[in-house]
């Protein structure tokens, strides 16, 4: 939520490319308060509100990475590998 490029840099790039709709997807283990409030909330400073004010519609996909089977499976595979190394 606080990295580079930030939303202040992304919005002009979206407008320059003529993008009128974006999908907000949290790249976090769990889609918690940050995703629901800071990203997709109705507050004036949320990503969704700031995009809307810039004329860009958004759709929030509020599912954490841990709830996505492909990602969860990858994490489990890495965990199994790490546990095997600890056992050696």
N, C-alpha and C positions, 0 to 999 in steps of 0.2 A: 504494500500500500504506500510505502514511502521509499521509492527507489528511483532510479534514472532509466529511461526518461519518465518524468512525472506527467501527470495529466495536463499540466500547463504546456508541456511540449507536445503531447500526443494530440490534443484537440486541434491545434493549427494544422498538424500533419494530416489528420483525418479530413478536415475541411478542404485542404489543398487537393486531396485525392478525390474529393466529391463523395466521400462516404457519408451516408445519411442514417445508417443504423449499425449499431455495434452490439456484440454479445459480451456481457460481463461474466467472466468465469473466475472464481477465486482459486488461485494456485496455493491453497493451504490444506493441511491435513483435514481440518474440519471447517465447514462454513459456519462460523460463529458470529459473534457481535460485529467484528470488522466487516465481514461480508454483508451481513444484513443491514447494518447501519451506515458504515462509512462508504461502502460500495453501492448498495442498492436502496438505501434509505430515502425517506422523503425530505430530510433536512436539506437546507440550502447548500451545504458544503459537501454533500455526498457526491460520488462520481456520477450517479444517475441524474441528479439534479443539475450538476454542472454541465454535463453533456446536453441535457434537454435545453438549458439556457443558451447553449451554443448552437442549437438547432439540430442536434444529433439525437436520434431516438436510441434507446437501449433496452435490451432484454437481459435480465439477470438469470443465470443458471446457478442457483445457490446450492450446489452439491460440492462437498469437500473431496479432495483427492482420495482420502481414505475410503470413501463410499463408491469409488469407481473401481469395478472389478479388475480391470487391466492394471491399474496402478497398485491396488492392494495386493494383487498377485505378485507383482514385481517386488514389492516391499517384503512379502513373505519369503520369496526366493532368496533375497539378499540376507534376510534374518537367518534362514536355515544355513546359508553359507557361512555367515559369521559365527553361528553356534558351533558348526563343525570345526572351525578354526580354533575356537576356544577350548574344544574338547581334546584337541591334539596335544 
